[in-house]
Amino acid sequence: TKPSQQDTPPSIVDGFVDMIKMSIKPLVLIFVMSVFLYVLIEQGIGSWLPTFYNEVINLPSHISVQMASIFAASLAIGRLLAGQILKFINWHLFLNICLIGMALIIVFLLPLTGASSGEEIKSIVDAPLVAYLLPLIGLMMAPIYPVLNSVMLSSLARHKHAPMTGLIVVFSAFGGTTGSLITGYFFQEVGGKNAFYLALIPMVLLIISLYFFKQETQKSSVNKS
């Protein structure tokens, strides 16, 4: 027996059309903008952190790469901890706390990166304390992306998950590329420290975006009920 039309999997063209149609909805527009801003921040900081260590804190190149690995470890640990914390706190409040924590790390630690003891740094042990503290921004950053995706997918019917996943991939890639390019441009034009200060702008925009995202997800929940 031939499969019915309902059982036939959608074609690539149909999937792309569904993705485009979905992208014009207010909830989805706010979500993809939030994803774009988050990935812009993460890649802007993460991809340029070794260069920051080398040019601003004056660490040797090989030590700069080693120190930057703390950022990746912080992301992993932060995502593990977030799952436990979210059992006790609302996701919107939690993400705002994370973003404010990221901003505070930028504001209070960047001024310390210019201070140099003048001692030669031969190993990771000789690195200044600020070099260890700065990548801990990853702990605050880590929960944002998975929580956004989880809340968004929970707000949609199951048959809409596939086109939504496509949008997540597209805007994540776009945000990552844009973040690296923008940070690199400002690294050259205004210096590494000021380039990292500029990360505060998308952080503020993401806080605003999260407010509207929460409003739209609440409307979506009411409509599903």
Backbone bond lengths (Angstrom), bond angles and torsions (degrees), N, CA, C in turn:
res aa  C-N    CA-C-N  psi(-1)  N-CA   C-N-CA  omega(-1)  CA-C   N-CA-C  phi
1 T - - - 1.461 - - 1.521 110.24 -
2 K 1.324 113.99 142.80 1.461 119.38 179.32 1.519 109.57 -78.83
3 P 1.346 117.14 143.32 1.467 119.08 178.05 1.500 111.07 -66.49
4 S 1.308 117.04 144.18 1.463 120.97 177.24 1.510 109.88 -67.83
5 Q 1.321 116.12 166.11 1.463 120.91 -178.54 1.526 111.15 -63.75
6 Q 1.353 115.64 -30.72 1.460 119.10 -179.44 1.515 111.72 -71.92
7 D 1.390 115.62 -29.52 1.457 119.39 -178.07 1.519 112.48 -82.68
8 T 1.343 116.99 -14.89 1.457 120.84 -178.42 1.519 110.04 -71.36
9 P 1.339 117.98 125.26 1.467 119.39 -179.83 1.519 111.30 -64.53
10 P 1.312 118.01 144.91 1.470 120.71 -178.70 1.526 111.42 -65.18
11 S 1.324 115.56 146.28 1.457 120.14 178.51 1.524 110.07 -75.60
12 I 1.345 114.70 171.04 1.458 119.37 178.68 1.524 110.71 -61.71
13 V 1.344 115.61 -39.40 1.467 120.15 -179.85 1.519 110.47 -64.62
14 D 1.357 115.90 -43.60 1.469 119.44 179.60 1.531 110.63 -62.62
15 G 1.356 115.87 -40.74 1.450 119.77 178.68 1.514 112.07 -63.38
16 F 1.338 116.00 -39.23 1.459 120.15 179.36 1.527 110.73 -67.19
17 V 1.345 115.84 -40.93 1.465 119.93 178.48 1.524 110.68 -63.29
18 D 1.351 116.14 -42.75 1.469 119.50 177.55 1.522 111.08 -60.59
19 M 1.324 116.64 -38.62 1.452 121.27 -179.59 1.524 110.87 -64.71
20 I 1.341 116.74 -42.12 1.466 121.46 179.23 1.524 110.60 -66.03
21 K 1.341 116.10 -44.20 1.465 119.56 179.40 1.525 110.97 -61.08
22 M 1.301 116.09 -41.21 1.456 120.10 -178.62 1.528 111.97 -66.71
23 S 1.325 116.73 -32.78 1.467 120.94 -173.08 1.521 113.48 -68.00
24 I 1.340 118.26 -14.91 1.466 120.01 -177.68 1.531 111.93 -91.46
25 K 1.327 117.60 -2.71 1.455 120.09 178.50 1.533 109.70 -77.76
26 P 1.340 118.13 141.30 1.478 120.28 -176.90 1.519 112.94 -54.83
27 L 1.338 118.16 -44.55 1.460 120.81 -179.17 1.523 110.90 -59.17
28 V 1.317 115.85 -44.35 1.467 120.23 -177.40 1.519 110.90 -71.38
29 L 1.309 117.78 -39.94 1.463 121.60 178.69 1.536 110.97 -59.66
30 I 1.320 115.92 -45.13 1.469 119.83 179.88 1.527 110.06 -66.80
31 F 1.324 116.04 -39.28 1.458 119.68 179.72 1.524 111.92 -63.37
32 V 1.340 117.20 -49.80 1.466 119.03 -177.16 1.528 110.99 -65.97
33 M 1.323 117.41 -30.12 1.452 119.90 174.97 1.530 110.44 -67.44
34 S 1.328 116.11 -39.27 1.470 120.24 177.85 1.524 110.68 -64.18
35 V 1.331 116.18 -43.64 1.469 120.95 178.15 1.521 110.23 -62.26
36 F 1.323 115.91 -44.03 1.465 120.68 178.99 1.521 110.92 -58.47
37 L 1.324 117.16 -46.82 1.467 121.13 -178.35 1.524 111.34 -65.10
38 Y 1.345 116.16 -41.28 1.460 118.43 -179.72 1.525 111.46 -63.10
39 V 1.325 116.13 -49.87 1.468 119.12 -176.72 1.523 110.41 -66.16
40 L 1.334 117.08 -33.16 1.458 120.86 175.03 1.525 110.48 -58.11
41 I 1.337 116.40 -44.84 1.472 120.96 179.56 1.524 110.42 -65.98
42 E 1.333 115.98 -49.48 1.465 119.72 -175.35 1.520 112.10 -61.31
43 Q 1.330 117.00 -47.87 1.461 119.70 -178.11 1.525 111.64 -73.20
44 G 1.331 116.79 -33.79 1.456 119.34 178.29 1.521 111.48 -61.88
45 I 1.329 116.08 -40.84 1.466 120.18 179.49 1.526 110.66 -81.07
46 G 1.326 116.33 -49.36 1.466 120.72 -174.39 1.514 114.29 -62.35
47 S 1.332 117.17 -43.92 1.463 119.77 -175.93 1.533 112.63 -75.04
48 W 1.331 116.74 -23.36 1.465 119.64 -178.13 1.527 113.54 -105.90
49 L 1.326 116.71 1.65 1.462 119.18 -179.25 1.536 113.03 -62.66
50 P 1.345 120.14 -42.33 1.472 118.81 176.30 1.531 112.71 -59.56
51 T 1.343 116.29 -40.03 1.466 120.03 178.06 1.519 110.51 -66.15
52 F 1.328 116.45 -37.74 1.464 120.92 177.54 1.523 110.37 -60.60
53 Y 1.332 115.89 -46.24 1.471 119.89 178.21 1.525 111.30 -59.26
54 N 1.306 115.33 -42.20 1.453 120.19 -175.18 1.526 112.58 -71.79
55 E 1.341 116.98 -44.22 1.460 120.58 -172.63 1.533 113.77 -91.72
56 V 1.328 117.11 -30.18 1.471 119.98 -175.86 1.525 111.44 -98.44
57 I 1.346 116.54 -46.64 1.467 119.58 -179.20 1.527 110.94 -91.08
58 N 1.331 116.54 -8.09 1.474 122.64 176.26 1.531 113.26 63.88
59 L 1.325 116.27 39.17 1.452 120.26 172.75 1.530 109.47 -85.33
60 P 1.319 118.54 147.51 1.470 120.19 174.31 1.528 110.17 -58.87
61 S 1.322 116.52 155.48 1.466 120.86 -174.13 1.520 113.10 -57.38
62 H 1.328 117.51 -45.32 1.462 119.41 -176.73 1.524 111.87 -67.80
63 I 1.332 116.74 -33.76 1.464 119.77 177.81 1.533 110.01 -73.71
64 S 1.319 116.69 -33.56 1.464 120.88 177.41 1.520 110.97 -59.32
65 V 1.323 116.18 -43.47 1.466 120.40 178.98 1.528 110.69 -66.24
66 Q 1.320 116.98 -40.80 1.459 120.82 179.12 1.532 111.05 -63.55
67 M 1.331 116.57 -42.77 1.465 120.28 -179.38 1.526 110.95 -66.65
68 A 1.320 116.77 -35.45 1.461 120.32 -179.53 1.524 111.68 -66.30
69 S 1.330 117.10 -21.76 1.465 119.68 178.30 1.525 111.28 -65.60
70 I 1.340 117.61 -20.43 1.463 120.89 176.45 1.526 109.94 -63.70
71 F 1.331 116.10 -32.86 1.469 120.92 178.56 1.526 110.31 -62.66
72 A 1.331 117.01 -46.23 1.462 120.88 178.80 1.524 111.28 -62.62
73 A 1.336 116.08 -41.24 1.466 120.20 178.11 1.530 110.72 -64.26
74 S 1.333 116.35 -38.20 1.465 120.47 178.75 1.523 111.60 -63.62
75 L 1.333 116.64 -38.93 1.460 120.30 177.22 1.524 110.77 -61.04
76 A 1.332 116.02 -44.99 1.468 120.25 -178.73 1.523 111.32 -64.26
77 I 1.331 116.34 -46.44 1.467 120.40 -179.26 1.526 110.83 -65.64
78 G 1.344 116.23 -40.64 1.457 120.61 -179.39 1.517 112.43 -61.45
79 R 1.328 117.08 -37.79 1.462 119.65 -179.78 1.520 111.91 -72.95
80 L 1.307 116.97 -30.97 1.461 119.87 175.62 1.532 110.84 -69.47
81 L 1.330 116.12 -42.77 1.464 120.11 -179.33 1.531 111.93 -68.91
82 A 1.325 116.32 -33.50 1.467 120.29 -176.26 1.519 111.62 -60.39
83 G 1.318 116.74 -37.83 1.452 119.99 -179.25 1.519 112.45 -59.92
84 Q 1.317 116.35 -34.14 1.464 120.61 178.91 1.535 111.22 -79.59
85 I 1.324 115.98 -40.48 1.473 120.05 -177.96 1.527 111.27 -64.83
86 L 1.341 116.37 -36.73 1.460 120.69 -176.60 1.529 112.92 -69.19
87 K 1.310 117.28 -8.93 1.462 120.17 173.91 1.528 111.19 -72.20
88 F 1.332 115.75 -18.01 1.463 120.14 -172.86 1.521 113.80 -119.96
89 I 1.327 118.30 -5.07 1.463 120.19 -173.90 1.526 109.72 -142.99
90 N 1.315 116.03 145.58 1.461 122.16 178.28 1.526 110.92 -63.47
91 W 1.336 116.24 140.65 1.465 120.19 -174.35 1.526 112.16 -61.97
92 H 1.331 118.46 -37.14 1.466 120.62 -177.26 1.525 110.86 -68.02
93 L 1.320 116.60 -44.97 1.463 120.65 177.21 1.530 110.14 -62.35
94 F 1.308 116.23 -42.93 1.465 120.92 -178.81 1.525 111.68 -61.14
95 L 1.331 117.16 -45.55 1.466 119.81 -179.16 1.521 111.44 -67.18
96 N 1.323 117.30 -34.28 1.463 119.32 176.03 1.525 111.32 -66.36
97 I 1.332 116.72 -39.30 1.465 120.19 175.98 1.521 110.18 -61.60
98 C 1.328 116.17 -41.81 1.473 120.64 178.91 1.528 111.40 -61.50
99 L 1.322 116.72 -44.52 1.467 120.62 -178.43 1.529 111.17 -67.35
100 I 1.325 116.61 -40.31 1.465 119.57 177.41 1.524 110.03 -65.14
101 G 1.339 116.59 -39.19 1.462 120.37 176.53 1.518 111.89 -62.03
102 M 1.337 117.02 -40.92 1.469 121.08 176.67 1.523 110.57 -60.41
103 A 1.334 115.69 -45.65 1.462 120.09 -178.88 1.528 111.30 -62.94
104 L 1.333 116.75 -39.73 1.464 120.50 179.75 1.526 111.52 -65.79
105 I 1.327 116.44 -37.85 1.462 119.95 177.36 1.527 110.02 -62.04
106 I 1.325 116.22 -43.89 1.466 120.67 178.66 1.533 110.34 -61.99
107 V 1.330 115.90 -48.53 1.468 120.98 -174.05 1.527 112.29 -66.07
108 F 1.321 116.98 -40.85 1.469 119.78 -173.22 1.531 113.84 -92.37
109 L 1.322 118.23 -25.68 1.464 119.17 -176.89 1.527 113.83 -93.96
110 L 1.332 117.46 -33.10 1.466 118.43 -178.30 1.528 113.16 -59.33
111 P 1.350 120.00 -38.79 1.468 118.22 178.09 1.523 113.19 -61.56
112 L 1.335 117.73 -21.83 1.462 121.00 -178.54 1.519 113.15 -84.16
113 T 1.325 116.94 -12.36 1.462 119.59 -174.14 1.521 112.83 -74.45
114 G 1.330 117.47 -17.63 1.459 118.73 -179.89 1.511 113.19 -83.17
115 A 1.330 115.72 -15.72 1.469 119.47 -178.22 1.513 110.04 -76.10
116 S 1.305 117.01 125.69 1.465 121.77 -179.84 1.524 109.58 -125.13
117 S 1.330 115.13 134.73 1.467 119.43 -179.51 1.515 112.36 -76.52
118 G 1.332 116.56 -15.34 1.455 121.31 -178.53 1.515 113.07 85.38
119 E 1.332 117.61 -6.47 1.452 120.99 178.31 1.528 110.44 -78.25
120 E 1.312 115.17 145.15 1.459 119.81 179.05 1.526 109.52 -73.06
121 I 1.314 116.00 132.53 1.465 121.69 -178.89 1.524 108.06 -99.60
122 K 1.321 115.92 111.27 1.464 120.86 -176.52 1.525 112.33 -105.28
123 S 1.330 117.08 -20.17 1.459 120.02 -179.57 1.516 109.60 -146.56
124 I 1.313 115.94 171.89 1.462 121.44 -178.14 1.521 111.44 -63.07
125 V 1.321 116.80 -26.28 1.471 121.74 179.76 1.525 111.22 -67.18
126 D 1.345 116.96 -28.60 1.465 121.30 -177.67 1.525 112.93 -82.31
127 A 1.335 117.48 -7.45 1.465 120.49 -176.83 1.524 110.65 -64.56
128 P 1.332 118.38 145.38 1.469 120.89 179.29 1.524 111.57 -66.74
129 L 1.325 115.53 159.75 1.461 121.28 -176.49 1.526 112.29 -58.08
130 V 1.325 117.04 -38.30 1.465 120.22 -177.79 1.529 111.61 -61.67
131 A 1.329 116.55 -28.31 1.465 120.17 178.86 1.528 111.29 -66.99
132 Y 1.328 116.18 -27.88 1.467 120.80 176.86 1.527 111.74 -83.20
133 L 1.328 116.04 -32.85 1.459 120.17 -175.20 1.525 112.92 -79.27
134 L 1.320 118.10 -36.49 1.458 121.49 -175.41 1.532 113.55 -58.02
135 P 1.331 119.90 -46.39 1.468 118.46 -179.17 1.521 114.37 -69.46
136 L 1.341 117.34 -8.11 1.461 119.72 176.14 1.526 111.76 -67.68
137 I 1.330 116.26 -6.21 1.465 120.05 172.04 1.523 110.36 -58.60
138 G 1.337 115.12 -23.70 1.460 119.63 177.43 1.517 113.29 -62.91
139 L 1.338 117.82 -30.17 1.468 121.30 176.95 1.523 110.73 -61.32
140 M 1.337 115.81 -41.19 1.461 121.03 179.82 1.531 111.50 -75.89
141 M 1.289 115.32 -34.22 1.459 121.38 -176.27 1.531 112.55 -74.77
142 A 1.315 115.87 -32.60 1.462 122.27 -168.38 1.529 115.63 -55.10
143 P 1.339 119.81 -44.63 1.475 118.44 -174.08 1.520 114.84 -72.11
144 I 1.332 118.47 -19.11 1.462 120.80 -167.10 1.527 112.49 -62.38
145 Y 1.314 117.36 -50.45 1.466 120.92 -175.23 1.526 112.77 -64.01
146 P 1.341 119.35 -52.98 1.466 118.13 -179.89 1.515 113.76 -64.07
147 V 1.347 117.84 -34.61 1.461 120.06 179.49 1.523 110.70 -67.70
148 L 1.317 117.43 -42.93 1.466 120.90 176.33 1.521 111.23 -56.85
149 N 1.324 116.06 -48.08 1.466 120.35 -178.92 1.525 111.18 -63.37
150 S 1.323 116.35 -41.61 1.459 120.31 -178.77 1.528 111.46 -64.04
151 V 1.328 116.21 -45.63 1.464 120.36 -179.86 1.526 110.55 -63.90
152 M 1.336 116.07 -40.98 1.461 120.03 -178.88 1.523 111.21 -64.73
153 L 1.314 117.43 -49.07 1.464 120.70 -178.13 1.528 111.24 -65.57
154 S 1.324 116.56 -31.79 1.469 120.06 177.64 1.526 111.86 -68.91
155 S 1.330 116.07 -21.42 1.463 121.00 -178.78 1.520 112.79 -87.06
156 L 1.333 116.49 -6.52 1.461 121.31 -175.66 1.514 111.43 -112.06
157 A 1.331 115.58 152.78 1.462 120.93 171.32 1.528 109.02 -65.75
158 R 1.327 117.35 153.67 1.460 121.73 -174.16 1.534 112.57 -58.37
159 H 1.344 117.72 -37.42 1.469 119.90 -176.04 1.528 112.34 -70.72
160 K 1.343 117.12 -9.96 1.462 120.65 178.19 1.527 112.62 -96.23
161 H 1.319 117.06 -1.28 1.460 120.11 -176.59 1.527 112.44 -66.95
162 A 1.332 117.01 -37.58 1.472 119.74 -178.00 1.529 112.46 -63.72
163 P 1.361 119.45 -52.06 1.472 118.08 177.47 1.526 112.64 -64.17
164 M 1.346 116.63 -31.29 1.452 119.23 178.11 1.527 110.98 -66.68
165 T 1.330 115.98 -39.29 1.462 120.10 177.16 1.521 110.64 -62.10
166 G 1.330 116.83 -38.03 1.462 120.62 176.53 1.512 111.95 -61.03
167 L 1.330 117.01 -42.98 1.468 120.80 177.85 1.522 111.48 -64.40
168 I 1.336 116.35 -39.11 1.468 120.10 178.65 1.519 110.36 -60.60
169 V 1.332 116.67 -44.74 1.470 121.11 -179.46 1.529 110.64 -63.13
170 V 1.336 116.50 -45.22 1.462 120.89 -177.07 1.524 111.46 -63.09
171 F 1.322 116.78 -50.13 1.466 119.88 -175.49 1.526 111.95 -75.23
172 S 1.330 117.19 -25.82 1.461 119.06 173.71 1.524 110.13 -66.34
173 A 1.331 115.45 -44.76 1.461 119.72 179.08 1.526 111.02 -64.08
174 F 1.321 115.89 -42.15 1.463 120.83 179.46 1.521 111.09 -63.48
175 G 1.329 116.04 -44.00 1.462 120.21 179.58 1.513 112.30 -65.53
176 G 1.346 116.50 -40.46 1.460 120.03 179.65 1.515 112.56 -64.12
177 T 1.328 115.87 -44.63 1.463 120.26 178.96 1.525 111.32 -64.39
178 T 1.334 115.57 -44.61 1.466 120.46 -179.04 1.527 110.99 -64.20
179 G 1.326 116.44 -42.77 1.461 120.22 -179.52 1.511 112.63 -60.55
180 S 1.326 116.58 -44.69 1.463 120.32 179.32 1.524 111.63 -64.68
181 L 1.339 116.54 -42.15 1.471 120.47 -179.02 1.526 111.53 -66.60
182 I 1.331 116.48 -45.43 1.467 119.95 -178.35 1.523 110.84 -64.17
183 T 1.331 116.30 -46.37 1.462 119.51 179.90 1.523 110.97 -62.56
184 G 1.334 116.22 -41.30 1.461 119.73 178.09 1.516 112.52 -62.30
185 Y 1.328 115.76 -39.66 1.470 119.88 179.49 1.529 110.82 -63.06
186 F 1.335 115.90 -47.98 1.461 119.16 -178.34 1.519 112.33 -72.73
187 F 1.338 116.86 -26.53 1.460 120.54 173.50 1.526 109.17 -57.01
188 Q 1.319 115.63 -42.88 1.465 120.58 -178.00 1.519 112.26 -76.23
189 E 1.338 116.53 -37.37 1.460 120.15 -173.02 1.527 113.85 -83.59
190 V 1.331 117.71 -40.51 1.474 119.89 -173.68 1.528 112.98 -123.45
191 G 1.326 117.68 -0.32 1.458 120.49 179.19 1.520 112.27 95.86
192 G 1.338 115.36 156.62 1.448 120.59 -174.49 1.517 114.74 -62.96
193 K 1.330 116.65 -39.72 1.461 119.66 -177.96 1.527 111.03 -64.13
194 N 1.322 116.76 -47.20 1.461 120.53 179.28 1.525 111.74 -67.23
195 A 1.324 116.53 -32.63 1.466 120.47 177.45 1.523 110.67 -62.91
196 F 1.324 116.69 -39.52 1.459 120.23 178.28 1.530 111.17 -73.27
197 Y 1.334 117.28 -32.20 1.464 119.34 175.00 1.532 111.01 -60.31
198 L 1.321 115.88 -34.82 1.467 120.12 -178.22 1.521 112.37 -66.45
199 A 1.341 117.65 -14.78 1.467 120.39 175.47 1.523 111.40 -64.17
200 L 1.343 116.68 -17.77 1.467 120.14 177.77 1.528 111.52 -63.58
201 I 1.335 117.13 -28.56 1.474 120.20 -178.08 1.522 111.51 -65.10
202 P 1.349 119.56 -54.51 1.468 117.52 177.40 1.522 113.42 -65.17
203 M 1.341 118.29 -24.35 1.462 119.98 175.80 1.524 110.47 -64.45
204 V 1.335 116.53 -44.95 1.468 120.76 177.82 1.525 110.43 -64.03
205 L 1.334 116.60 -42.73 1.466 120.71 179.00 1.524 111.13 -63.01
206 L 1.331 116.62 -34.86 1.461 120.04 179.74 1.530 110.82 -70.54
207 I 1.321 117.70 -36.82 1.469 120.55 175.37 1.526 110.07 -60.14
208 I 1.327 116.32 -43.45 1.471 121.00 177.88 1.520 110.40 -64.45
209 S 1.328 115.94 -44.09 1.465 120.99 -179.84 1.525 111.59 -61.78
210 L 1.335 116.61 -39.23 1.465 120.45 -179.93 1.528 111.41 -63.83
211 Y 1.320 117.29 -34.13 1.461 120.50 178.24 1.527 110.33 -61.12
212 F 1.326 116.20 -48.47 1.464 119.95 -179.28 1.530 111.24 -70.96
213 F 1.330 116.15 -31.59 1.461 119.74 176.94 1.528 110.56 -64.19
214 K 1.308 116.49 -41.72 1.463 120.46 177.47 1.527 110.46 -62.24
215 Q 1.337 116.77 -43.19 1.460 120.43 179.81 1.522 111.12 -60.25
216 E 1.327 116.33 -43.18 1.468 120.29 -177.53 1.529 111.76 -70.97
217 T 1.334 117.15 -36.46 1.468 118.92 178.76 1.521 110.65 -67.82
218 Q 1.316 117.47 -33.52 1.459 120.16 176.41 1.523 110.89 -66.41
219 K 1.339 116.89 -40.32 1.480 120.44 176.31 1.523 110.07 -63.00
220 S 1.319 115.99 -41.65 1.459 121.03 -179.70 1.519 111.23 -62.72
221 S 1.333 116.86 -39.19 1.462 121.27 179.74 1.526 110.53 -65.99
222 V 1.331 116.72 -39.05 1.469 121.38 178.88 1.524 109.35 -64.81
223 N 1.337 116.97 -43.06 1.471 120.72 -178.70 1.522 111.12 -66.23
224 K 1.345 117.87 -37.58 1.461 121.13 179.15 1.527 110.59 -67.45
225 S 1.358 115.88 -32.77 1.460 119.91 179.46 1.529 110.33 -68.70
